Amino acid sequence: MVQRKVLFISDHGDPLAPLGSKQAGGQNNYVRQLALSLEEIGYSVDVVTHWCLEDAPQIEQFGKSSRVIRLEAGKKGYVDKNELFKLLPLFYEEMKNKIDFSQYELLHTHYWLSGVLGLQIKKDFQLPWFHTNHSLGIAKQLGTGIEDKRRLYYEDKILSEVDQIIATTPNEKKLILDTVNSPSAIHVVPIGVADTYHRLYERPLEFGSYFLFVGRLVEAKGIFVLIQSFRELVEKKRIPDDIKLLIAGGNKSSVDVNTLYPNDPKLQQEIKGLEDRIKFLGPRNEKELAVLFKNAVATVVPSYYESFGMVAAEAQACGCPVIASKVGGLKDIVIPGKTGIHVTKGNISKLAESMYLLLSKPQKVKELKMNARKFAQREFKWQHIAKKIKNLYEVTLYEAIK
């Protein structure tokens, strides 16, 4: 089968970055899984990224025909994504020297930094152009109060000049329509969940003895709100003594995996007196996370903002209910009363009440578990998602040659 070639740009998200390394999150996984799924249906994908992994080769194959192409842009090694904007001119010059753009039929950029490069590539090479945001500056501003004027300017420009926008939730689409002056065509295609999580679908459901948090150990993910909510339940003796809070995530330096204790002084202070009830597991691989999801009472996603909410999708694929902040993509990813519960972000008492509710109603939890994995099977399979994106590619390519 002759494969059509697509160029992905994921400037700060190397799809082969190991789990737990810096800047290895949902975007890396999305780019890798989408590329692998597209090659199964006739597309070959090259992913251009910054050479943040110093020991990695410049060109590395993954899957059957996909490749990662790493560029130094004047600074090989880790560069915080907030500093990468300064390297974009060098990045683009290196791209033009090392890559033959004529071999690609289509460009797909990921995140606003890559979109800035897309603006120039569209101008110089006229490739049909798709863009996935992964997160929006306006969503971050609404969630945290932090305004990034440069990012907002470029996101407006990218979303107005790109040929097609891939939004991952209806909420993201609405936010773009509400805030971008003249947005291009928007298509809602959710993010997929790795097969590792879906494979647990046929296994018996469990009712575990812990709540689970998975994510970065930062305030914006709501981890301090969660700990305070759990403390409220413990101190008011509303939960059995054997119920724990397990926290997976962070990197190897942020957690002592032998003692299951955080290295961050602020987190150490936050869990004081609850050391026997709250355990920090550190970074875990997909297989380990799948088991943790499957056996939890619920996964808690108390984020201040989320463009999509990958952890919520992964949890549901394993048959785990989700208690999530009613923000961003979580409004669409978690169905209240069916697959989980929505709570107001930052509301300690409401979050504690939701956790207590699930502990006190095991039959309801069983119903939520069954609904959650059925919903995930229907919505978050990469094979289905790749076909939707392929169809959008095909229509755009057809229009381009008319």
N, C-alpha and C positions, 0 to 999 in steps of 0.2 A: 504494500500500500504506500503510495506517495504521500509523504507528510508535508503539511503546510507549516511554515516556520513563523513563530511569533517571538517577538522580543519583549521580555518583561524587564522593567527596571524596578529594583527594590533597594534603593540606595543604602538604607541603614538596616536592612533586614536580610542577612544572608540566610538562604533557606536551609543550608547545611550546618548552621551554627549549633553546637551542642546545647541541649536543654540545661538551663541554669547559668549559661554564660551571659555576658552583658548584651543587652539589646536582642535577646532571643525570646520572642514571645509569640503572640497570635499571628502577627504579620508574617513572620518566618514560616510558620506552619501553613498558613493559607497559601503562600506562594509555592511552597514545596508540593503540597497536596493537589493544588489546582494544576500545576505543571504535570505531575504524574498522571492525574486523571485525564487531562487533555491528550496526552500522548497515547492513551489507550483508544482514543477515537479520532486519530488522524492528524494530530498536531505535534510538532517538535518545538520545544521551548528553550530559549537561552535566557538566563537570568543574570543581568548585570548588577553588581553590588559593590560596595566599598570593601577593600581588602582589609577587613578588621581582624581576621584570623591569620596572624603572621605566619604560622607554620603550615597553613593550607596552601595548596598549589594555586597558581593563577587561574587555571582552567580545570574544572573538575566535573566529571560526568556523574549524573545520578539518574536512576530509572533506566529505561532502555535507550533514550535518545536525548534526554534533557541535559543541559550543562549550566554550571555556574561560571561566570566570567568575572574575576575580581580585579578592580582597578585601584591603584594607590591614590590617585588624585593629589599627589604631593606629600601624602602622609600615610604610610602603611602602618597598620595596627589600629587598636581601638580609638575611635573618636566619638565622643558623645553626640547623639543625633542633633542636639541643640547647637553644636558647633559645625555640623556638616554643611550647613548652608554656605559657609565661607569657601568650602572646597568645590562647590558645584561648577564654577568656570573651568577649573583644572580637570574635574571629572569629565566634563563634556569634551574638552580637547583630547583627552586620552581615549574617550569613546570613539571619536572620529578617526583617530590614528589606528586603533586596534580592531574596529568593527566595520564590516561592510554592511551598511544599512540596506542596500539593495536586495539582500538575500531574504529579508523579512517582508511578510505580507501585512503585518499588523503590529502595532505597539500597544502594550498594556502597562501603565505605570501604577505604582503602589505607594500611597502616602504622598503628602503635599511636596516633600522635598524631591521625590522622583517626578512629580507632576511639573515642577519648575523646569526640569530637563525636558519633559514632554513638550512643553511650550516651544522650546527651541528646535527640537527634532521635527515637530509638526511643521514649523516654518521652513526648515532647511530641506526636509526630505519628503514631506507631504504623505507620511504614512497614516493610514486610518488609525485613530487613537482612542483607546479605552482608558478609564481611570477608576481605581477603587481607593476610597479615602482611608479606610481602616480606622481613622478617627478624624473628627472635625475640630478645628480651633474654636468654633462657636459653642460646640458641645462642652469642651473643656472649660470655656469661659463661664457658661451657665452652671456647670457643676462645681467649679472651684473659685470663681470670681477672678481668675487670672486671664488678662487680656494680652494676646500676642498680635499686635497690629500688623507686623510683617507677614505672619502666617495667614491672618484673615485676608489681607490684600491678595496674596498669591492664590489662596484657595478660591476666592471669588473669580480671579482671572482664569485659573485652571478649569473650574467648573462651568465657565462661560464659553471657553474656546475648545474644550475637548469634544470629540465626536459623540461619545457615549459614556454615561456615568453608570457605574455599578454601585448601587446602594445595597447594604446588607440587611436592612430592615425598613418597614414602612415609616417608622419614626425618623430614620435618617433621611429618607426621601422628603418627608414633610419639612424637616429642618432646613434642607437645601432650598426647597421651594420658598420657604418663609424668609430666608436670609441672603440668598444669592440674587444679584440683580437680574441676570438673564441666563438662567441655567440651561445647559444642553439637555438632551433627552436622558431621562433617568429610568433605569430598570432595576427592580428589586430582586436580587438573587441572594439568598442567605449564605452563610459560611457553613462548610461541611465539618463533620466530626470524623476523626480517624477511625478506621475499621476496628481498631483495638477496643474501642468503647462499644461499638455496635455488636461485637461478637459475644458480649455477655447477655445478649437479648433473650436467649432461650434458657438461661440458668434460673433457678428458683430465686425469688425475691427474699431478702433478709430484712429483719428489723434490728438495726444495730444499737450500740450503746454509746454513740458519739455523734456530735455535729462536726461538719467538715468545712474548712476554709482552704481554698487553693488560689494562690496568686502572689503578687509582689507584696513585700512586707512594708507597705507605705501607707500613709494616712489616706490618700485619695482612694485606696481600695476599701476603706472603711474598717480596717482591722482593729483600730482602737475602739471604735463604736461597738464592734462585735465583742471584744473582750469585756467591755463595760456592761454589755447586755448579759453576757454569761455570768459575770460577777453578781449582777442583780439577782439572777435566778438562784445561784448558789447561796448567797447571803440570806435570801428570803426563804431558803429551803423549799423551793418549788420544784426541784428536780432531784431524782435519786442520786445517791452518793457515787454510783458507778458510772454516771454519764460524764463523758469528757468532751473537750473541744480539741480537735486535731487540726493543726495548721501546717499545710504543705506549701512550699514555695520559698522564695528568696534564692540565694545562691550559696555555694559551699562555705563562703566566709561569713555569712550572716547567721548561721545556725550551727551549734555544736551537735552533730548527729549522734554522738555517744551519750550525751546527757539529755538530748531533745530539749535544749534550752537555747534561747536566742542570745546572740552576742551584742545586740543593740541595747544600750543602757535604758533607753526610753521604754522599750518593750519589757525589759527586765523589771522596771519599776511598775509597769502597767499590770503585770501578772503576779505581783507580790502577794503571797498568801494563797495563790491558786496554782502553785508549781506542780502539785500532784494531779491537777485536773486539766491543765492546758499543756499540750505537748507540741513542740515544733519539730516537724519531720524533715525539714530542708527540701531541696529539689527532689522530685520523684519522676521516674519515667512513666510512659503511657500505661504499661501493664500494671504498675504499682498504683497509679492513680485510679485506673478502672476498678480495681478491687476496693480501694478506699471509697470511691463514689457508691459502688453497689451496696456496700454494707452500712452506709451512714443513715442516720435518721433523716437527715437533710443536709444538703450543701447550702451554705450561706454566702451570698454575694452582696455585701452591703456597700458597694461602690458608690462614690459621689457622682460618677458619670461612667458610662460605657457606650461606645458606638455600637457594639454588637453584644458581647457577653459570652465569649467562648466557653468559659468554665460552666456557665449555666447550661449550654447546649451539650457539653460533654457529660455532665452529671446526669442529665435527663436520658441520654443515650444508654446509660448504665442502669436506668430505672431508679434514679434518685430524685426525690422532690427538691425544689429549690426555693429558698426564701431570699428574695432579691429586692434591692432598692427599686423604686418605681422611677427609673431614670433611663434615658436613651434607649438603646436597643433592648434592654431588659424588659421594657414594656411589652415587646412583641415576642421575645424568646421564652418568657415564662407566662403561662396562662393561669391567672389567679383562680383558685378553686378547682382547677383541673390538673395542673402539673406542679403547682406550688403556690406561694403567697407573695404578694407585693407589700412592701412597707415604705414609709416615707424615709428618704435618706437622712441619716444622722439621728434618727429618733430611737434612742436607747430603749425606752419603755416598750414601744411598739414592737421592736425587734425581739425583745425578751418575751413578750406576750405570744408572738408567733412561734417561737421555739417551744414554749410551754404548751401551746395548743397542739402541736404535732406530737409531742411526747405523751400527751394525755389522750390522744385518739389514734391508737395503732391501726384501727380499721380504715380510718381516713388516710393514713399514711400509705397503707397497702393500695388503696384506690389511686392515690396520686402517683405511686411508683409505676403502676400498670399504665396509666395514662401518659406518664412522662416518656417512657421508652417507645410507646406507640407513636407519639408525636414526633420524637426524634428520628425514628425510622422513616417517617413520611417526609420530614423537612430537612434533615441534616446529613443526607448521604452524599458523599462526594461524586459518585457516579451520576446522580441526578443533576447535581449542580453544574458539573462540567458540561453536560449535554445542553443545559440552558444557556450557558455562556458560549458554547460552540455555536448554537443557533443564532445568537446575537452577533457573533463574529461573521457568520456566513451572510447574514442579511446586510451587514455593513460593507463587507467585501463586494457583494453583488451590486450594492448601490454605488460603490466607488468606481466600478467599471462600466456602468450603464452609459 
